[in-house]
Amino acid sequence: MLPREELLKGVENRDSVARVIDQAEQAIKTWEVVLTDFLSPPELLEIQRVFNRLTEVQLVTWGGYPQAERQRIAIARSELPLDQSQVSLVAVEIAGNFLFDTASHRDFLGAMLGTGIVREKTGDVIVLGERGAQAIVAPELVEFLSMSLKQVRSVPVKTQQIQLTELKVREPKKKELTTVEASLRLDAIASAGFGMSRSKMVDFIDAGDVRVNWKEVTQASSQVKSGDLIAIRSKGRLEIGEIAVTKKERYRVQLTRYM
């Protein structure tokens, strides 16, 4: 048995982590690969941190493409071979003419959930503009969605399975930059990285639109560190690289902005 209470100590996503612990114990007992549902980035980060302490089991995550946010986890005993191919998921295309009635990510996801499926069985949704969208789902949903998902907003759609290689995922644009700041405060580093005034960044933080390592942060004075990922809704992401102290005791920070 795994040290359940010790593993859950201080955990934020307690229900999700507890469920994965149960599945890990199942994998240990049965010598089989056990799959989770799709998990969000904060859940994935916390689960990986918790399971890094264990030697009995191993995890592999996969969401259909390298930048996928929502992913499933395959869990197996450490002695067994395990790779991404054992994480079972498929892609579907939701095709329609959205030229005169543009649909958003929320519209496509809402239409999918409106058929009666649950969020935990769906991964990322990739919006393709006027042509519709693509979505990653659990394999058992494909036939149901092809029969049930017939409309998004006012637009009739056809839903069918496609190969994962057909996903139209754009590589994020990257911009490397360096800033020198008096402190490692979130508002200072983020305003430099996103190219906006510090007061504007504070507004974003106060509004709850800023996440650090996928957790909402509402304190502008929060300290950041190398390896942190800062995300602002609709503005992209910022990865903090190497941090060095200058002769004048300021912080030289390497940043990568993903747009």
NUTOR-606555 format. One line per 2 residues: number of its first residue (from 1); their letters; for each residue x negated, y, z negated of N, C-alpha, C, O, CB. Coordinates in steps of 0.001 Angstrom, whole numbers, plus 500000, padded with zeros to 6 digits. Glycine has a CB too. Layout:
<pts>
NUM> a> X:Y:Z:X:Y:Z:X:Y:Z:X:Y:Z:X:Y:Z ~ ...
</pts>
This chain:
<pts>
1> ml> 499165:498796:500000:500000:500000:500000:499128:501257:500000:498087:501302:499345:500946:500004:498777 ~ 499561:502262:500733:498817:503518:500785:499130:504358:499543:500213:504240:498969:499160:504307:502080
3> pr> 498178:505211:499129:498399:506052:497930:499373:507197:498243:498971:508351:498392:497044:506632:497411 ~ 500637:506855:498338:501671:507760:498839:501716:509105:498112:501632:510155:498749:503011:507095:498728
5> ee> 501847:509081:496790:502003:510336:496048:500750:511207:496133:500836:512434:496181:502330:510044:494585 ~ 499612:510569:496149:498356:511324:496291:498278:511988:497663:497844:513135:497777:497135:510396:496081
7> ll> 498698:511271:498701:498679:511818:500060:499668:512966:500235:499427:513885:501017:498985:510724:501065 ~ 500780:512911:499506:501830:513931:499651:501596:515162:498778:502352:516130:498853:503176:513331:499312
9> kg> 500561:515126:497960:500294:516233:497039:499941:517500:497826:499000:517503:498619:499146:515866:496062 ~ 500699:518568:497601:500432:519850:498248:500841:519932:499702:500502:520895:500388:499004:520153:498148
11> ve> 501571:518927:500186:501974:518886:501589:503203:519771:501816:504130:519756:501005:502267:517433:502028 ~ 503221:520536:502903:504357:521411:503199:505469:520659:503929:506640:520757:503564:503899:522606:504037
13> nr> 505088:519905:504967:506083:519161:505754:506274:517779:505135:505971:516758:505751:505641:519038:507255 ~ 506780:517769:503914:506798:516554:503106:507610:515421:503748:507156:514277:503779:507358:516866:501736
15> ds> 508792:515731:504252:509637:514684:504833:508959:514034:506033:508955:512811:506171:510996:515261:505247 ~ 508383:514870:506902:507723:514342:508101:506518:513494:507736:506330:512408:508284:507294:515483:509025
17> va> 505704:513982:506815:504500:513245:506432:504883:511945:505734:504264:510909:505979:503598:514104:505515 ~ 505901:511984:504863:506351:510774:504167:506837:509717:505166:506582:508525:504996:507477:511116:503167
19> rv> 507540:510172:506208:508034:509245:507230:506867:508577:507964:506921:507383:508259:508944:509987:508237 ~ 505835:509333:508251:504673:508775:508956:503892:507831:508037:503338:506836:508504:503748:509911:509468
21> id> 503844:508131:506752:503210:507199:505801:503947:505866:505811:503323:504805:505812:503196:507796:504362 ~ 505287:505923:505819:506085:504687:505900:505741:503909:507171:505596:502687:507142:507602:505012:505869
23> qa> 505613:504631:508282:505305:503967:509550:503887:503393:509544:503635:502342:510135:505471:504949:510719 ~ 502962:504090:508873:501593:503580:508770:501560:502287:507961:500828:501356:508299:500672:504634:508129
25> eq> 502349:502231:506894:502416:500997:506097:503003:499855:506926:502586:498704:506800:503263:501219:504818 ~ 503967:500187:507768:504543:499179:508668:503477:498670:509635:503386:497469:509889:505748:499766:509453
27> ai> 502675:499583:510173:501616:499195:511105:500586:498288:510429:500079:497349:511042:500927:500442:511674 ~ 500281:498580:509155:499322:497763:508413:499876:496353:508197:499165:495364:508373:498986:498421:507056
29> kt> 501147:496274:507817:501753:494966:507503:501951:494101:508744:501722:492892:508704:503095:495166:506809 ~ 502375:494715:509844:502778:493934:511016:501656:493722:512028:501794:492903:512937:503928:494610:511696
31> we> 500539:494452:511881:499445:494404:512864:499948:494822:514249:499459:494339:515271:498830:492980:512925 ~ 500931:495726:514265:501449:496233:515529:501222:497747:515613:500993:498411:514602:502957:495895:515676
33> vv> 501289:498271:516827:501223:499724:517023:502611:500300:516769:503593:499843:517353:500716:500088:518470 ~ 502690:501297:515904:503970:501930:515554:503951:503369:516074:502959:504082:515919:504222:501896:513995
35> lt> 505062:503788:516692:505160:505133:517268:506061:506035:516438:507117:505615:515965:505682:505060:518699 ~ 505630:507274:516267:506490:508283:515638:507371:508917:516710:507195:508666:517902:505640:509373:514900
37> df> 508321:509742:516268:509033:510622:517186:508096:511768:517565:506945:511805:517130:510363:511161:516547 ~ 508597:512705:518379:507810:513892:518705:507709:514784:517464:508680:514959:516728:508444:514671:519900
39> ls> 506532:515334:517255:506271:516187:516096:505791:517556:516553:505178:517693:517612:505232:515537:515160 ~ 506078:518569:515738:505671:519937:516059:504198:520151:515703:503633:519356:514951:506561:520959:515310
41> pp> 503565:521202:516223:502150:521455:515899:501833:521529:514402:500834:520946:513982:501724:522733:516539 ~ 502642:522223:513567:502318:522228:512130:502376:520840:511504:501552:520498:510656:503267:523146:511390
43> el> 503359:520039:511931:503467:518668:511405:502266:517836:511833:501700:517096:511030:504774:517998:511885 ~ 501880:517957:513095:500736:517196:513608:499455:517537:512857:498691:516650:512475:500548:517464:515101
45> le> 499228:518841:512649:498014:519267:511941:497967:518696:510533:496934:518197:510087:497935:520793:511885 ~ 499100:518774:509839:499124:518310:508453:498981:516789:508372:498292:516274:507491:500422:518752:507770
47> iq> 499624:516084:509277:499524:514618:509285:498085:514183:509565:497573:513274:508910:500482:514010:510342 ~ 497431:514827:510534:496050:514465:510844:495130:514762:509666:494208:513997:509383:495568:515214:512089
49> rv> 495382:515871:508983:494559:516208:507804:494745:515170:506698:493772:514746:506074:494922:517620:507271 ~ 495981:514763:506457:496271:513770:505416:495643:512422:505754:495048:511772:504895:497790:513611:505232
51> fn> 495779:512006:507019:495319:510670:507404:493813:510598:507626:493257:509505:507731:496027:510228:508655 ~ 493156:511733:507697:491691:511725:507811:491028:511092:506597:489885:510640:506672:491171:513144:507995
53> rl> 491752:511059:505468:491190:510474:504242:491242:508947:504247:490606:508298:503417:491936:511003:503026 ~ 491997:508379:505180:492250:506936:505136:491349:506181:506112:491030:506671:507195:493719:506645:505452
55> te> 490954:504992:505707:490162:504126:506583:490974:502936:507099:490546:502243:508022:488925:503624:505842 ~ 492138:502703:506508:492931:501521:506868:493603:501654:508233:493807:500661:508932:493987:501268:505810
57> vq> 493950:502906:508610:494710:503114:509843:494037:504164:510724:493201:504947:510273:496154:503538:509520 ~ 494430:504152:511990:493956:505154:512947:495149:505742:513676:496189:505097:513811:492944:504537:513955
59> lv> 494991:506971:514145:496060:507669:514852:495573:508110:516225:494404:508454:516399:496552:508884:514038 ~ 496483:508096:517204:496243:508710:518506:497468:509546:518838:498595:509061:518742:495960:507631:519620
61> tw> 497254:510807:519232:498370:511687:519577:498384:511938:521082:497337:511937:521730:498276:513027:518804 ~ 499580:512153:521630:499702:512446:523063:501072:513049:523327:502086:512600:522792:499489:511162:523925
63> gg> 501074:514084:524172:502332:514741:524499:502624:514802:525979:503552:515490:526403:502334:516111:523951 ~ 501828:514078:526784:502095:514035:528218:501104:514800:529061:500907:514488:530235:503442:514556:528482
65> yp> 500467:515818:528460:499422:516586:529154:498548:517236:528076:498987:517382:526935:500047:517681:530135 ~ 497316:517626:528426:496346:518029:527396:496783:519180:526489:496441:519185:525307:495080:518411:528054
67> qa> 497534:520157:527014:497906:521310:526181:499267:521150:525496:499776:522107:524913:497919:522562:527028 ~ 499848:519979:525558:501194:519782:525004:501247:520154:523522:500364:519784:522748:501640:518324:525193
69> er> 502282:520883:523142:502446:521280:521738:503111:520170:520935:502622:519783:519874:503271:522572:521634 ~ 504217:519668:521440:504931:518592:520738:504374:517251:521212:504298:516994:522413:506483:518676:520992
71> qr> 503988:516400:520266:503362:515134:520617:503891:514005:519738:504402:514235:518642:501842:515238:520490 ~ 503755:512776:520245:504028:511588:519450:502700:511040:518941:501639:511314:519502:504802:510513:520280
73> ia> 502783:510260:517866:501592:509626:517308:501752:508116:517379:502789:507571:517002:501346:510085:515846 ~ 500715:507449:517865:500633:505996:517784:499758:505650:516578:498667:506197:516417:500054:505373:519115
75> ia> 500241:504746:515738:499544:504368:514508:499229:502883:514558:500085:502072:514912:500393:504709:513247 ~ 498001:502527:514205:497624:501108:514190:496564:500870:513124:495904:501802:512664:497104:500657:515581
77> rs> 496417:499631:512749:495312:499257:511862:493994:499640:512521:493877:499638:513746:495343:497732:511536 ~ 493007:499968:511701:491710:500409:512219:491026:499343:513068:490208:499661:513931:490803:500801:511073
79> el> 491360:498084:512823:490690:496993:513541:491200:496818:514974:490560:496141:515779:490872:495695:512783 ~ 492346:497425:515298:492973:497202:516603:492550:498263:517616:492273:499400:517234:494497:497193:516464
81> pl> 492496:497904:518917:492235:498917:519957:493447:499842:520082:494590:499393:520001:491917:498238:521336 ~ 493189:501128:520280:494286:502104:520358:493866:503238:521275:492773:503786:521130:494665:502651:518942
83> dq> 494731:503595:522223:494442:504739:523094:495741:505415:523518:496833:504966:523171:493636:504292:524339 ~ 495601:506515:524282:496762:507322:524663:497807:506546:525447:498995:506860:525372:496315:508499:525472
85> sq> 497381:505538:526197:498329:504795:527027:499383:504075:526197:500420:503669:526721:497589:503793:527888 ~ 499118:503915:524891:500079:503229:524021:501101:504190:523399:502009:503770:522682:499338:502489:522917
87> vs> 500935:505485:523687:501923:506474:523233:502996:506567:524322:502767:507153:525380:501253:507896:522951 ~ 504151:505992:524054:505191:505841:525066:506010:507124:525228:506695:507557:524301:506111:504675:524703
89> lv> 505927:507721:526414:506743:508889:526742:506844:508995:528258:506046:508405:528986:506141:510197:526125 ~ 507826:509750:528723:508029:509922:530167:508389:511378:530453:508722:512149:529554:509147:508964:530696
91> av> 508310:511725:531741:508693:513066:532179:509965:512988:533004:510173:512040:533760:507559:513730:532993 ~ 510821:514010:532849:511999:514135:533700:512001:515507:534353:511482:516480:533805:513299:513912:532889
93> ei> 512596:515559:535534:512770:516823:536236:514233:517229:536168:515125:516417:536414:512295:516716:537707 ~ 514473:518491:535834:515826:519033:535788:515909:520037:536933:515538:521200:536770:516162:519704:534378
95> ag> 516388:519597:538075:516309:520388:539305:517625:521075:539624:518692:520467:539548:515898:519508:540468 ~ 517535:522349:539984:518704:523120:540379:518253:524434:540983:517064:524752:540959:519643:523362:539179
97> nf> 519191:525206:541526:518867:526499:542125:519182:527615:541131:520335:528015:540971:519651:526708:543452 ~ 518139:528108:540469:518321:529115:539426:517969:530521:539915:517669:531411:539120:517474:528764:538213
99> lf> 518010:530704:541243:517643:531992:541818:518532:533120:541309:518047:534220:541042:517714:531924:543329 ~ 519841:532855:541170:520780:533911:540792:521254:533806:539343:522037:534639:538887:521971:533879:541709
101> dt> 520791:532803:538627:521158:532655:537217:519945:532062:536480:519887:530863:536207:522447:531738:537044 ~ 519001:532921:536174:517728:532488:535596:517940:531840:534235:518669:532363:533392:516765:533672:535469
103> as> 517291:530693:534031:517413:529971:532759:516073:529984:532028:515013:529888:532646:517889:528511:532995 ~ 516140:530103:530711:514949:530156:529868:514672:528786:529242:515452:527845:529392:515114:531226:528770
105> hr> 513566:528704:528551:513232:527487:527787:514379:527132:526848:514757:525966:526736:511914:527682:526977 ~ 514924:528125:526183:516029:527894:525244:517254:527332:525953:517950:526477:525407:516397:529195:524524
107> df> 517522:527808:527168:518680:527322:527927:518527:525840:528268:519460:525058:528084:518860:528146:529217 ~ 517353:525457:528764:517131:524057:529138:517174:523143:527913:517807:522087:527931:515783:523906:529859
109> lg> 516488:523569:526847:516494:522758:525636:517900:522649:525066:518321:521575:524639:515544:523345:524591 ~ 518625:523763:525061:519995:523751:524546:520897:522827:525341:521732:522128:524767:520569:525150:524555
111> am> 520737:522816:526662:521551:521933:527506:521225:520468:527227:522120:519624:527200:521326:522252:528999 ~ 519941:520167:527020:519545:518792:526707:520145:518352:525369:520726:517272:525264:518003:518668:526671
113> lg> 519996:519204:524349:520526:518849:523033:522052:518810:523046:522673:518096:522259:520033:519843:521973 ~ 522641:519580:523942:524096:519599:524063:524678:518279:524557:525877:518039:524415:524510:520701:524990
115> tg> 523845:517430:525129:524323:516105:525558:524447:515145:524379:525035:514070:524498:523377:515513:526611 ~ 523882:515550:523229:523981:514702:522041:522665:514098:521581:522630:513410:520562:524939:513609:522301
117> iv> 521576:514344:522316:520285:513806:521884:519714:514680:520773:520179:515802:520573:519292:513718:523075 ~ 518712:514183:520048:518123:514941:518945:516760:515479:519357:516097:514916:520228:517998:514063:517677
119> re> 516351:516567:518728:515103:517247:519078:513892:516332:518917:512926:516437:519673:514926:518492:518220 ~ 513946:515440:517936:512804:514572:517658:512476:513625:518814:511390:513047:518847:513072:513768:516412
121> kt> 513397:513464:519755:513168:512584:520900:512695:513349:522140:512523:512769:523212:514440:511820:521225 ~ 512489:514658:521978:512059:515475:523109:510737:516157:522802:510490:516594:521678:513124:516518:523460
123> gd> 509898:516238:523818:508625:516938:523687:508719:518324:524287:509711:519026:524092:507501:516147:524354 ~ 507684:518724:525020:507648:520055:525614:508623:520165:526784:508947:519177:527443:506231:520391:526077
125> vi> 509082:521398:527024:509885:521723:528202:509097:522753:529008:508700:523792:528481:511321:522268:527804 ~ 508876:522460:530279:508092:523341:531152:509053:523983:532141:509619:523297:532992:506946:522553:531901
127> vl> 509240:525287:532036:510183:526004:532903:509508:526329:534233:508384:526831:534260:510692:527306:532215 ~ 510203:526040:535339:509638:526238:536681:510298:527393:537429:510253:527437:538659:509778:524963:537495
129> ge> 510896:528308:536715:511524:529456:537371:512792:529064:538094:513651:528389:537526:510562:530098:538344 ~ 512918:529483:539345:514178:529272:540078:514418:527815:540464:515510:527472:540918:514190:530120:541325
131> rg> 513412:526950:540290:513570:525542:540682:514049:524642:539550:514386:523483:539792:512267:525014:541208 ~ 514086:525150:538315:514535:524329:537201:513462:524152:536155:512785:525110:535781:514984:522987:537694
133> aq> 513303:522915:535675:512346:522662:534599:511926:521199:534615:512513:520367:535307:512949:523037:533224 ~ 510899:520917:533838:510469:519545:533574:510409:519371:532064:510154:520328:531334:509078:519229:534244
135> ai> 510642:518156:531600:510635:517913:530157:509998:516567:529865:510076:515636:530667:512067:517968:529579 ~ 509364:516482:528699:508809:515224:528214:509801:514657:527206:510262:515369:526313:507379:515421:527573
137> va> 510125:513381:527350:511115:512762:526452:510696:511330:526121:509809:510761:526758:512534:512774:527097 ~ 511352:510765:525113:511182:509339:524811:511794:508534:525957:512833:508921:526492:511848:508958:523431
139> pe> 511163:507415:526345:511627:506647:527506:513092:506233:527446:513760:506158:528477:510792:505428:527655 ~ 513594:505963:526242:514976:505478:526138:516018:506537:526489:517204:506222:526584:515233:504976:524743
141> lv> 515593:507791:526684:516549:508859:526992:516757:509078:528481:517702:509762:528874:516091:510139:526370 ~ 515897:508512:529316:515900:508852:530738:517250:508555:531399:517827:509424:532052:514795:508087:531457
143> ef> 517738:507360:531233:518998:506979:531883:520160:507823:531359:521020:508252:532129:519288:505481:531656 ~ 520180:508058:530036:521257:508852:529444:521248:510279:529996:522296:510816:530355:521127:508873:527911
145> ls> 520062:510892:530061:519980:512274:530554:520343:512354:532031:520972:513320:532463:518570:512840:530332 ~ 519954:511349:532807:520277:511381:534241:521790:511332:534463:522292:511859:535455:519597:510203:534972
147> ms> 522509:510702:533543:523972:510621:533663:524673:511804:532989:525752:512210:533421:524476:509312:533054 ~ 524064:512364:531926:524783:513326:531082:524401:514784:531320:525225:515675:531117:524547:512995:529647
149> lk> 523158:515042:531750:522719:516436:531915:523007:516873:533346:522225:516601:534257:521193:516598:531580 ~ 524138:517553:533536:524605:517918:534868:524652:519428:535094:524871:519884:536216:525970:517334:535100
151> qv> 524444:520207:534020:524549:521655:534180:523695:522373:533144:523636:521977:531980:526012:522106:534067 ~ 523033:523439:533593:522305:524343:532695:522774:525747:533018:522681:526190:534163:520734:524204:532852
153> rs> 523273:526445:532020:523977:527713:532236:525104:527453:533248:525933:526573:533014:522986:528848:532751 ~ 525157:528197:534367:526226:527961:535349:525752:527100:536513:526485:526893:537481:526758:529289:535878
155> vp> 524524:526600:536416:523888:525946:537567:524003:524424:537479:523611:523842:536467:522409:526352:537661 ~ 524531:523767:538511:524533:522297:538544:523097:521796:538687:522306:522369:539436:525423:521762:539718
157> vk> 522763:520723:537963:521399:520192:538020:521432:518685:538239:522410:518001:537935:520624:520530:536725 ~ 520322:518203:538780:520100:516762:538913:518904:516405:538039:517841:517014:538157:519858:516343:540418
159> tq> 519075:515427:537169:518018:515041:536239:517516:513645:536589:518290:512690:536652:518525:515089:534775 ~ 516212:513542:536816:515644:512243:537165:514217:512129:536663:513544:513134:536434:515690:512024:538677
161> qi> 513763:510892:536494:512406:510652:536004:511382:510968:537088:511607:510707:538270:512251:509195:535532 ~ 510253:511535:536666:509108:511769:537547:507862:511225:536858:507896:510891:535674:508948:513296:537888
163> ql> 506775:511139:537594:505511:510700:537013:504889:511837:536190:505072:513012:536508:504534:510232:538123 ~ 504161:511479:535140:503481:512501:534336:502507:513314:535183:502248:514482:534894:502738:511850:533163
165> te> 501966:512685:536237:501033:513392:537119:501724:514476:537941:501058:515323:538537:500348:512406:538049 ~ 503057:514453:537976:503811:515465:538727:504142:516697:537887:504736:517649:538392:505093:514861:539262
167> lk> 503765:516683:536621:504027:517848:535772:503292:519070:536317:502102:519004:536627:503598:517568:534309 ~ 504009:520176:536430:503425:521409:536968:502995:522305:535802:503640:523305:535487:504444:522157:537902
169> vr> 501900:521917:535184:501384:522646:534019:500285:523583:534482:499320:523154:535114:500852:521669:532923 ~ 500428:524851:534170:499391:525812:534537:498302:525835:533471:498587:525888:532275:499992:527223:534725
171> ep> 497064:525795:533918:495949:525943:532979:495997:527354:532403:496138:528321:533150:494567:525665:533678 ~ 495880:527482:531074:495920:528829:530501:494712:529655:530922:493590:529152:530977:495989:528755:528981
173> kk> 494956:530937:531220:493840:531840:531522:493107:532155:530225:493716:532345:529172:494340:533154:532214 ~ 491781:532205:530331:490976:532461:529139:490169:533753:529303:489711:534091:530395:490033:531270:528860
175> ke> 490015:534450:528201:489178:535653:528189:488292:535604:526956:488793:535544:525833:490045:536959:528204 ~ 486988:535628:527156:486028:535601:526045:485678:537032:525669:485433:537861:526546:484740:534795:526424
177> lt> 485653:537328:524380:485271:538661:523932:484618:538603:522558:484716:537605:521844:486488:539585:523901 ~ 483958:539686:522210:483294:539808:520915:483737:541104:520269:483836:542139:520928:481744:539762:521063
179> tv> 484002:541042:518978:484348:542256:518236:483508:542335:516963:483111:541311:516406:485866:542282:517891 ~ 483246:543542:516516:482536:543752:515254:483480:544494:514316:483938:545595:514621:481191:544552:515467
181> ea> 483763:543881:513175:484749:544432:512240:484176:544517:510834:483228:543814:510485:486023:543578:512237 ~ 484776:545399:510032:484327:545579:508644:484806:544440:507754:484239:544202:506687:484826:546917:508090
183> sl> 485859:543728:508194:486397:542630:507381:486952:541551:508298:487003:541717:509516:487501:543139:506405 ~ 487369:540442:507691:487985:539354:508446:489495:539315:508225:490121:538256:508279:487360:538012:508052
185> rl> 490063:540495:507975:491514:540588:507810:492213:540183:509103:491720:540438:510202:491930:542020:507396 ~ 493371:539548:508947:494143:539105:510093:494479:540262:511027:494319:540141:512241:495414:538423:509631
187> da> 494943:541381:510475:495352:542483:511342:494178:543057:512138:494343:543467:513287:495998:543582:510513 ~ 492991:543084:511522:491812:543628:512199:491363:542730:513352:491147:543198:514470:490665:543806:511201
189> ia> 491230:541447:513066:490738:540514:514078:491763:540338:515201:491409:540341:516380:490410:539151:513439 ~ 493029:540186:514828:494065:539951:515833:494273:541175:516724:494467:541030:517931:495381:539572:515154
191> sa> 494235:542366:516154:494421:543563:516981:493290:543704:517991:493521:544123:519126:494502:544822:516100 ~ 492067:543357:517587:490940:543404:518525:491108:542345:519618:490875:542621:520795:489601:543194:517777
193> gf> 491510:541142:519227:491631:540047:520184:492757:540235:521180:492623:539870:522348:491833:538767:519458 ~ 493877:540809:520724:495032:540985:521611:495048:542368:522269:495945:542675:523054:496327:540771:520831
195> gm> 494053:543199:521943:493936:544494:522597:495066:545442:522285:495594:546098:523183:493855:544308:524056 ~ 495450:545525:521010:496511:546454:520626:496125:547172:519342:495174:546779:518668:497855:545714:520448
197> sr> 496859:548217:519007:496531:548989:517803:496781:548154:516555:497584:547221:516556:497358:550292:517746 ~ 496082:548510:515510:496232:547778:514259:497644:547936:513696:498198:546992:513132:495199:548257:513237
199> sk> 498223:549124:513848:499577:549355:513327:500602:548511:514077:501560:548015:513484:499948:550848:513430 ~ 500396:548348:515393:501296:547508:516184:501173:546050:515747:502166:545327:515668:500987:547647:517696
201> mv> 499932:545627:515462:499735:544257:514996:500414:544044:513650:501016:542994:513423:498240:543933:514892 ~ 500327:545007:512769:500993:544904:511462:502505:544751:511649:503152:544010:510909:500681:546152:510586
203> df> 503068:545458:512645:504499:545325:512928:504842:543882:513306:505835:543328:512835:504919:546288:514062 ~ 504011:543284:514159:504228:541882:514556:504147:540956:513343:504962:540047:513190:503190:541451:515620
205> id> 503158:541195:512487:502973:540358:511297:504173:540501:510361:504709:539507:509872:501663:540739:510557 ~ 504588:541742:510117:505728:541987:509224:507010:541351:509749:507871:540937:508972:505939:543487:509039
207> ag> 507132:541274:511087:508352:540725:511701:508360:539200:511718:509343:538590:512140:508501:541247:513122 ~ 507263:538578:511260:507198:537114:511250:506867:536503:512598:507117:535319:512824:508492:536561:510774
209> dv> 506300:537312:513503:505991:536830:514850:504574:536277:514985:504187:535834:516066:506185:537943:515839 ~ 503801:536297:513907:502404:535863:513974:502230:534558:513196:502701:534425:512066:501456:536963:513416
211> rv> 501550:533611:513816:501248:532334:513163:499748:532092:513190:499082:532361:514190:502001:531162:513851 ~ 499228:531588:512092:497825:531190:512013:497811:529682:511793:498351:529184:510804:497054:531960:510857
213> nw> 497187:528958:512724:497205:527491:512674:498632:526977:512557:498924:526043:511809:496357:526976:511494 ~ 499525:527629:513334:500936:527253:513461:501778:527563:512227:502952:527197:512181:501034:525796:513760
215> ke> 501204:528230:511227:501984:528610:510050:502249:530113:510101:501352:530907:510383:501243:528218:508729 ~ 503495:530485:509823:503845:531904:509817:503100:532622:508701:503093:532174:507554:505368:532093:509655
217> vt> 502473:533743:509050:501736:534549:508067:502309:535953:508087:502398:536574:509146:500192:534568:508370 ~ 502699:536460:506923:503318:537781:506860:502485:538783:506060:502949:539880:505754:504699:537671:506254
219> qa> 501247:538395:505724:500343:539305:505010:499248:539763:505960:498421:538962:506395:499727:538617:503753 ~ 499242:541061:506283:498228:541597:507194:496817:541440:506637:495847:541378:507394:498505:543064:507478
221> ss> 496708:541378:505316:495393:541290:504669:494862:539859:504580:493762:539640:504073:495469:541882:503280 ~ 495634:538883:505070:495173:537489:505036:493815:537372:505732:493568:538021:506748:496213:536547:505713
223> qv> 492938:536534:505170:491601:536359:505726:491609:535210:506742:492228:534171:506511:490569:536087:504596 ~ 490926:535407:507850:490802:534364:508858:489370:533839:508877:488464:534450:508309:491209:534897:510253
225> ks> 489180:532701:509535:487850:532069:509556:487605:531418:510912:488513:531295:511735:487720:531015:508419 ~ 486384:531011:511122:486012:530339:512362:486862:529079:512550:487049:528301:511615:484506:529983:512358
227> gd> 487374:528889:513772:488210:527730:514072:489690:527999:513971:490493:527195:514445:487863:526617:513165 ~ 490081:529124:513360:491504:529442:513248:492102:529765:514614:491417:530266:515505:491716:530621:512290
229> li> 493393:529468:514760:494137:529782:515971:495271:530732:515592:496135:530398:514780:494687:528481:516658 ~ 495253:531918:516191:496279:532931:515928:497207:532985:517131:496750:533126:518265:495641:534338:515644
231> ai> 498506:532875:516890:499482:532917:517979:500508:534005:517693:500970:534161:516562:500180:531539:518158 ~ 500857:534754:518735:501908:535767:518635:502966:535431:519665:502655:535213:520836:501344:537216:518853
233> rs> 504195:535389:519238:505291:535025:520133:505275:535900:521384:505304:537127:521291:506644:535151:519410 ~ 505230:535269:522544:505251:535892:523871:503959:536616:524247:503875:537197:525329:506386:536857:523944
235> kg> 502955:536591:523375:501698:537292:523663:500524:536351:523913:499477:536787:524390:501359:538212:522523 ~ 500685:535060:523597:499588:534129:523804:498901:533741:522497:499451:533914:521409:498579:534728:524753
237> rl> 497686:533213:522633:496954:532697:521476:495531:533216:521462:494970:533605:522487:496954:531170:521475 ~ 494972:533209:520273:493619:533706:520067:492866:532728:519183:493286:532448:518060:493632:535125:519439
239> ei> 491750:532206:519689:490931:531275:518913:489695:531989:518383:488991:532674:519125:490524:530055:519770 ~ 489445:531821:517102:488289:532471:516480:487094:531534:516553:487137:530405:516063:488591:532863:515003
241> ge> 486027:532023:517174:484811:531230:517326:483796:531535:516236:484137:531658:515060:484193:531477:518687 ~ 482567:531652:516645:481474:531857:515684:481564:533229:515025:481872:534225:515679:480116:531702:516379
243> ia> 481295:533267:513736:481282:534520:512975:479880:534730:512414:479327:533845:511762:482349:534501:511823 ~ 479305:535909:512671:477963:536233:512152:478026:537566:511417:478854:538421:511731:476903:536290:513308
245> vt> 477151:537732:510447:477073:538990:509693:475934:539831:510263:474809:539352:510405:476857:538724:508159 ~ 476237:541099:510591:475227:541981:511169:474347:542584:510070:474604:542401:508880:475896:543099:511995
247> kk> 473310:543302:510493:472407:543959:509538:473144:544993:508688:472764:545260:507548:471246:544631:510282 ~ 474193:545562:509253:474981:546559:508513:476113:545907:507725:477039:546579:507270:475556:547604:509477
249> er> 476022:544590:507571:476983:543809:506800:478407:543937:507320:479370:544023:506558:476938:544227:505362 ~ 478506:543946:508640:479807:543837:509290:479892:542455:509939:478902:541725:509986:480017:544983:510351
251> yr> 481072:542102:510436:481287:540762:510978:481361:540822:512512:482215:541499:513084:482585:540138:510390 ~ 480449:540098:513151:480509:539949:514606:481249:538647:514901:480793:537567:514527:479064:539952:515254
253> vq> 482394:538758:515575:483289:537615:515757:483462:537305:517242:483829:538173:518034:484659:537890:515103 ~ 483189:536044:517602:483440:535582:518965:484906:535137:519069:485395:534384:518227:482465:534410:519353
255> lt> 485594:535610:520104:487012:535312:520268:487294:534757:521669:486658:535145:522648:487855:536574:520012 ~ 488262:533843:521737:488770:533366:523023:490266:533604:523058:491009:533079:522229:488437:531855:523249
257> ry> 490699:534397:524019:492132:534667:524142:492703:533818:525267:492161:533785:526371:492400:536179:524405 ~ 493803:533129:524975:494515:532315:525968:495788:533047:526364:496619:533365:525513:494842:530885:525412
259> m> 495939:533314:527665:497069:534136:528123:498013:533339:529011:499015:533874:529483:496563:535367:528878
</pts>
